[in-house]
Amino acid sequence: MKIKFTKMHGAGNDFLVFNGIHQQIAFTPEQWKKLADRRFGVGADQMLVVERSTLPEVDFRYRIFNADGGEVEHCGNGARAFVKFVHEKKLIKKTRIKVEIMKGIIELNLETDGSVTVDMNAPILDATQVPFDTTDLVSKTEAQATLWPLNVGKKTGKSAVLISVVSMGNPHAVQIVTDVDAAPVLTDGPLIECHPRFPHHVNAGFMQIIDQHNIKLRVFERGAGETLACGTGACAAVVAGILRGHLTSPVQVTARGGELTISWAGVGQSVFLTGPAVTVFEGEFNL
Ligand SMILES: N[C@@H](CCC[C@H](N)C(=O)O)C(=O)O
């Protein structure tokens, strides 16, 4: 059986996108992992499957699989690629689209310049809901933010890493660094990703504040390693930076693969993510 896919990216975060409406897409975690492999498969950070939603007034359901084969709750860059995909495949004419994801519904808008804005819903700031185990930890407060000490490698006790814990539907641990290019993303990233205090594992963000409206960001993603950009990671970082009093909305996020714009009006409000989505090529493989 031949399976068709589209290779896409959003600011360098790359995807294999599958039309699950006109072909049956049901792979095992091992098969997803093999497809994502950059040597033995096609190569991607995430795989996205577009399906019909069964919910009233919701246009599609979209499922997300990390490169390690695990299904996850959300993907901000993927959501933009998804909108471009359903338009290019003529699956819908509307530019404002409602989509069911694992934990809720999001609204997306295809802008006239081809970029996509995603209403990412309100961030979850209650650490235990992220989920993050706060047992025996003493938090610090900075402006409106709660900061948690996290023992990472040899950084323990007074040298523990101070993190903001934010869920954008998926879990994020964000820290501020002075120089993102020198930050220990590849060494501390995997330790934070699988830290025992995060029972569902976590995406580890390293943010350098440039000024009130600009940050540089690198994210070591759960289940995918460091990617060239992470949409939910950008939202979580900006939320953390605004709560800590360092940033003011809107914020331009410079990732290694491109630029994202994030707006947030504050606690209880939706975060809006705007950025590019690009189709690279179409392909097919035999299963
Ligand atoms: N690249 C994504 C996030 C994908 C999921 C993430 N790795 C997780 O496991 O939560 C984005 O653009 O948001």
The ligand as an SDF file (V2000), in Angstrom:
LIG
                    3D

 13 12  0  0  0  0  0  0  0  0999 V2000
    7.5290   21.5260   17.8370 N   0  0  0  0  0  0  0  0  0  0  0  0
    6.3550   21.7230   18.5490 C   0  0  0  0  0  0  0  0  0  0  0  0
    6.1080   20.9410   19.7940 C   0  0  0  0  0  0  0  0  0  0  0  0
    5.9660   19.4510   19.4950 C   0  0  0  0  0  0  0  0  0  0  0  0
    5.6120   18.6120   20.6940 C   0  0  0  0  0  0  0  0  0  0  0  0
    6.6470   18.6440   21.7710 C   0  0  0  0  0  0  0  0  0  0  0  0
    7.9020   18.0650   21.3730 N   0  0  0  0  0  0  0  0  0  0  0  0
    6.1030   17.8820   22.9970 C   0  0  0  0  0  0  0  0  0  0  0  0
    6.4590   16.7160   23.1980 O   0  0  0  0  0  0  0  0  0  0  0  0
    5.3070   18.4800   23.7440 O   0  0  0  0  0  0  0  0  0  0  0  0
    5.8300   23.1430   18.5500 C   0  0  0  0  0  0  0  0  0  0  0  0
    6.0850   23.8450   17.5590 O   0  0  0  0  0  0  0  0  0  0  0  0
    5.0950   23.5260   19.4550 O   0  0  0  0  0  0  0  0  0  0  0  0
  1  2  1  0
  2  3  1  0
  2 11  1  0
  3  4  1  0
  4  5  1  0
  5  6  1  0
  6  7  1  0
  6  8  1  0
  8  9  2  0
  8 10  1  0
 11 12  2  0
 11 13  1  0
M  END
$$$$
